[in-house]
Amino acid sequence: METKAYGQFEENTADSRTTERAAGKRIAIVTGASSGLGREFIRQMDADNREYDEFWVIARRKERLEELQEGTRTPLRVLPYDLTDKAAIQEIRALLEEEKPDVRLLINAAGFGKIGSYAEIPLEQIDNMIDLNCRAAVDMSQICIPFMRENSHICEICSVAAFQPIQYMNVYAASKSFLYRYSRALRIELLPRKIYVTAVCPYWVKDTEFIPTAADETEGGSKAYFASFPFASTMDIVVSKALLTTKLGLAVCTPNPIAALDRFFGKIFSSDIMMGIMALVRRIPGR
């Protein structure tokens, strides 16, 4: 009689249990859905939706989430949670356990960055940045995976900041490097179950709240450290390419040529050289 290794039995048992649990309505979960890329993901997915029975939208600002309902045909579940609060993760997990949905797609778009020197950014902001960009994304992935079946997808919104250290955005760049490495490794672990993880790494996106929010603690604003944000992309381009790449199950999405170049140079140049290049880019004057 053939004997299965303990590890194989454990994995197969977990897979069958997951299949049983993920038998409910098909949903897409989007964090950071109240603004920016998260909001744009909802808009584009809703435009031609034949796959999802419901969108679960998560962000702190309840009123902004409720505004989404006005122009969205797909039913929305509004979940006004602050993901830097660990209790919020437990409440979302309890909801998943109760409803047992079929999570077809998780988009971790919640996140923020801060521009400024180490001395300018308050410790609370630094801690919140690490919590939201790193821990919350990992926690959301961990609690959703048991409710995913074959051909489900996880889309982690990283950044080109993942490819090199960035002076005056040191914590943000480090947090995105963490999320990128986590996403790449998690992808390999989930491939046998045909669950696909994509790390989306955009360059600057000019029509979101990211840049003004990133500089609100800095004397002189973003221009104190970045003269301009050249070659910035737009939300619609980033999201459309992210959705396509995620649907194809690819490992990494670099939504514009600058992002692709950044990833390429990050592989062949040292961190010191990459920071030198960034120092030059920061001095490019705006129009």
C-alpha positions as MATLAB code, in Angstrom:
seq = 'METKAYGQFEENTADSRTTERAAGKRIAIVTGASSGLGREFIRQMDADNREYDEFWVIARRKERLEELQEGTRTPLRVLPYDLTDKAAIQEIRALLEEEKPDVRLLINAAGFGKIGSYAEIPLEQIDNMIDLNCRAAVDMSQICIPFMRENSHICEICSVAAFQPIQYMNVYAASKSFLYRYSRALRIELLPRKIYVTAVCPYWVKDTEFIPTAADETEGGSKAYFASFPFASTMDIVVSKALLTTKLGLAVCTPNPIAALDRFFGKIFSSDIMMGIMALVRRIPGR';
ca = [
       0.000    0.000    0.000;
       1.319    3.443   -0.937;
       2.091    5.596    2.067;
       1.863    9.380    1.875;
       4.391   11.532    3.608;
       2.996   13.486    6.521;
       3.636   16.822    4.805;
       1.811   15.701    1.667;
      -1.187   14.524    3.697;
      -1.253   17.813    5.578;
      -1.183   19.830    2.347;
      -3.869   17.752    0.636;
      -6.103   17.933    3.683;
      -5.696   21.697    3.814;
      -6.558   21.976    0.109;
      -9.757   19.943    0.454;
     -10.770   21.921    3.520;
     -10.162   25.166    1.637;
     -12.291   23.980   -1.297;
     -15.153   23.179    1.064;
     -14.906   26.550    2.793;
     -14.706   28.624   -0.383;
     -18.060   27.613   -1.800;
     -20.061   30.827   -1.436;
     -20.572   33.844   -3.641;
     -17.686   34.986   -5.795;
     -16.142   38.159   -4.464;
     -13.256   40.534   -5.065;
     -11.765   42.239   -2.015;
     -10.074   45.614   -2.495;
      -8.279   47.412    0.326;
      -7.611   51.127    0.094;
     -10.771   51.429   -2.005;
     -11.763   54.912   -0.863;
      -9.312   56.697   -3.167;
      -6.469   56.375   -5.639;
      -5.626   53.058   -7.216;
      -8.047   51.119   -5.016;
     -10.985   53.216   -6.167;
      -9.866   52.938   -9.790;
      -9.690   49.149   -9.498;
     -13.367   49.093   -8.493;
     -14.313   51.405  -11.352;
     -12.560   49.338  -14.006;
     -13.649   45.940  -12.690;
     -17.255   47.080  -12.450;
     -17.311   48.371  -16.031;
     -17.355   44.893  -17.556;
     -17.983   42.594  -14.615;
     -19.063   39.046  -15.379;
     -16.981   37.324  -12.737;
     -17.833   38.733   -9.315;
     -21.097   38.631   -7.386;
     -19.936   41.290   -4.953;
     -17.063   43.663   -4.229;
     -15.866   43.976   -0.651;
     -14.325   47.432   -0.275;
     -12.130   48.261    2.705;
     -10.835   51.653    3.860;
     -11.029   53.979    6.856;
     -13.300   56.588    5.262;
     -16.808   55.144    5.298;
     -18.391   58.059    3.440;
     -15.943   57.671    0.555;
     -16.744   53.979    0.308;
     -20.473   54.696    0.310;
     -19.969   57.159   -2.554;
     -18.687   54.240   -4.616;
     -22.107   52.596   -4.412;
     -23.730   55.407   -6.385;
     -21.973   54.621   -9.653;
     -21.294   50.918   -9.217;
     -23.529   48.234  -10.711;
     -21.914   45.365   -8.849;
     -23.146   45.071   -5.232;
     -20.686   46.506   -2.716;
     -20.021   45.397    0.836;
     -18.726   48.488    2.624;
     -16.195   47.600    5.328;
     -14.907   50.809    6.982;
     -11.862   49.415    8.738;
      -8.491   50.886    9.624;
      -6.116   48.068    8.726;
      -3.406   49.421   11.012;
      -5.686   48.213   13.828;
      -5.139   44.494   14.392;
      -8.709   44.160   15.652;
      -9.927   45.111   12.170;
      -8.152   42.100   10.673;
      -9.851   39.824   13.188;
     -13.269   41.285   12.344;
     -12.710   40.747    8.630;
     -11.534   37.214    9.316;
     -14.689   36.545   11.367;
     -16.824   37.829    8.486;
     -15.044   35.506    6.066;
     -15.559   32.583    8.425;
     -19.246   33.418    8.744;
     -20.046   33.914    5.044;
     -17.474   31.555    3.501;
     -17.235   33.405    0.182;
     -15.244   32.302   -2.841;
     -12.509   34.947   -2.863;
     -11.598   35.144   -6.532;
      -9.399   38.219   -6.208;
      -7.670   40.101   -3.399;
      -6.172   43.491   -4.219;
      -4.029   44.946   -1.446;
      -4.012   48.588   -2.528;
      -4.005   50.153    0.940;
      -0.774   51.942    1.683;
       0.918   55.302    1.997;
       4.347   56.879    1.931;
       6.101   59.846    3.470;
       8.641   62.154    1.858;
      11.158   63.772    4.185;
      14.261   63.242    6.255;
      14.328   60.807    9.154;
      14.002   63.778   11.538;
      10.862   65.228    9.956;
       8.506   62.265    9.942;
       6.794   61.546   13.287;
       7.364   58.130   14.814;
       3.623   57.411   14.765;
       3.546   57.987   10.998;
       6.528   55.684   10.524;
       4.881   52.929   12.548;
       1.591   53.321   10.674;
       3.427   53.156    7.351;
       5.090   49.881    8.281;
       1.839   48.495    9.676;
      -0.256   49.355    6.623;
       2.273   48.664    3.875;
       3.641   45.448    5.378;
       1.697   43.821    8.184;
      -1.803   44.646    6.912;
      -1.038   43.340    3.412;
       0.379   40.113    4.831;
      -2.520   39.705    7.258;
      -5.128   40.263    4.542;
      -3.410   37.716    2.319;
      -3.194   35.194    5.146;
      -6.867   35.418    6.110;
      -8.121   35.348    2.508;
      -6.063   32.427    1.157;
      -8.158   29.759    2.947;
     -11.170   31.043    0.989;
      -9.473   30.904   -2.405;
      -9.796   28.131   -4.952;
      -7.988   27.332   -8.203;
      -7.426   30.288  -10.522;
      -7.846   32.854   -7.770;
      -5.498   35.820   -7.715;
      -3.740   38.088   -5.229;
      -2.610   41.499   -6.463;
      -0.127   43.201   -4.148;
       0.414   46.890   -4.911;
       4.129   47.386   -4.421;
       6.191   50.118   -6.113;
       9.380   50.668   -8.070;
      10.638   51.762   -4.651;
      10.976   48.025   -4.011;
      13.901   47.836   -6.434;
      16.314   50.162   -4.598;
      16.727   52.205   -1.419;
      15.391   55.757   -1.760;
      16.846   58.516    0.345;
      14.202   60.736    1.984;
      11.664   57.961    1.446;
      13.688   55.394    3.350;
      10.925   53.656    5.322;
       8.484   53.664    2.418;
      11.023   52.102    0.044;
      11.975   49.500    2.644;
       8.319   48.621    3.254;
       7.690   48.121   -0.456;
      10.815   45.991   -0.779;
       9.420   43.799    1.994;
       6.051   43.475    0.243;
       7.699   42.704   -3.093;
       9.875   39.926   -1.639;
       6.942   38.519    0.293;
       4.799   38.491   -2.860;
       7.433   36.729   -4.938;
       7.926   34.003   -2.326;
       4.212   33.573   -1.606;
       3.608   33.103   -5.310;
       5.868   30.036   -5.387;
       4.167   28.550   -2.338;
       0.701   28.962   -3.878;
       1.479   27.834   -7.435;
       0.737   24.147   -6.672;
      -2.780   25.242   -5.704;
      -3.080   27.397   -8.851;
      -3.486   30.588   -6.850;
      -1.479   33.338   -8.515;
       0.248   36.269   -6.812;
       1.232   39.354   -8.800;
       3.432   42.171   -7.486;
       2.421   45.437   -9.161;
       5.267   47.972   -9.153;
       4.229   51.358  -10.560;
       6.386   54.452  -10.890;
       4.987   57.801   -9.688;
       1.236   58.085  -10.286;
       0.319   61.729  -10.704;
      -3.467   61.715  -10.289;
      -3.735   60.133   -6.833;
      -3.497   61.566   -3.318;
      -0.147   59.855   -2.780;
       2.237   62.728   -3.585;
       0.476   65.524   -1.619;
      -0.131   63.181    1.329;
       3.474   61.967    1.259;
       4.796   65.488    1.726;
       2.317   66.898    4.243;
       4.791   66.566    7.139;
       7.667   68.146    5.208;
       8.542   71.823    5.429;
       8.364   73.130    1.880;
       6.339   70.131    0.685;
       7.574   67.513   -1.745;
       9.687   70.045   -3.654;
      12.033   70.225   -0.672;
      13.364   66.838   -1.780;
      11.909   66.171   -5.239;
      12.019   69.036   -7.727;
       9.429   67.250   -9.860;
       7.946   63.855  -10.609;
       8.976   63.277  -14.236;
       7.471   60.547  -16.410;
       4.656   59.963  -13.900;
       1.877   57.656  -15.024;
      -1.888   57.860  -14.473;
      -4.271   55.700  -12.468;
      -6.194   54.336  -15.442;
      -3.039   53.072  -17.154;
      -1.582   51.532  -13.992;
      -4.815   49.765  -13.052;
      -5.650   48.489  -16.537;
      -2.190   46.956  -16.894;
      -2.289   45.606  -13.340;
      -5.625   43.882  -13.981;
      -4.370   42.378  -17.237;
      -1.131   41.132  -15.678;
      -2.983   39.733  -12.679;
      -5.522   37.971  -14.891;
      -2.661   36.382  -16.832;
      -1.152   35.189  -13.557;
       2.219   36.862  -14.131;
       4.646   37.403  -11.275;
       5.442   41.107  -11.705;
       3.730   44.061  -13.353;
       5.742   47.181  -14.220;
       2.992   49.355  -15.717;
       5.099   51.812  -17.714;
       8.528   51.843  -19.415;
      10.191   53.783  -16.589;
       9.054   51.173  -14.072;
      10.396   48.392  -16.299;
      13.750   50.181  -16.643;
      13.929   50.721  -12.898;
      13.447   47.005  -12.301;
      16.087   46.130  -14.913;
      18.666   48.586  -13.555;
      17.974   47.395  -10.015;
      19.136   43.932  -11.066;
      22.438   45.006  -12.601;
      23.516   48.032  -10.538;
      24.427   48.235   -6.868;
      22.220   50.046   -4.372;
      24.760   52.884   -4.184;
      24.565   53.457   -7.932;
      20.761   53.280   -7.880;
      20.637   55.884   -5.101;
      22.975   58.065   -7.139;
      20.622   57.823  -10.105;
      17.701   58.708   -7.839;
      19.621   61.749   -6.558;
      19.866   62.977  -10.155;
      16.205   62.250  -10.884;
      15.183   64.213   -7.783;
      16.841   67.297   -9.257;
      15.040   67.251  -12.609;
      13.190   70.592  -12.679;
       9.446   70.650  -13.142;
       7.648   72.449  -15.914;
];
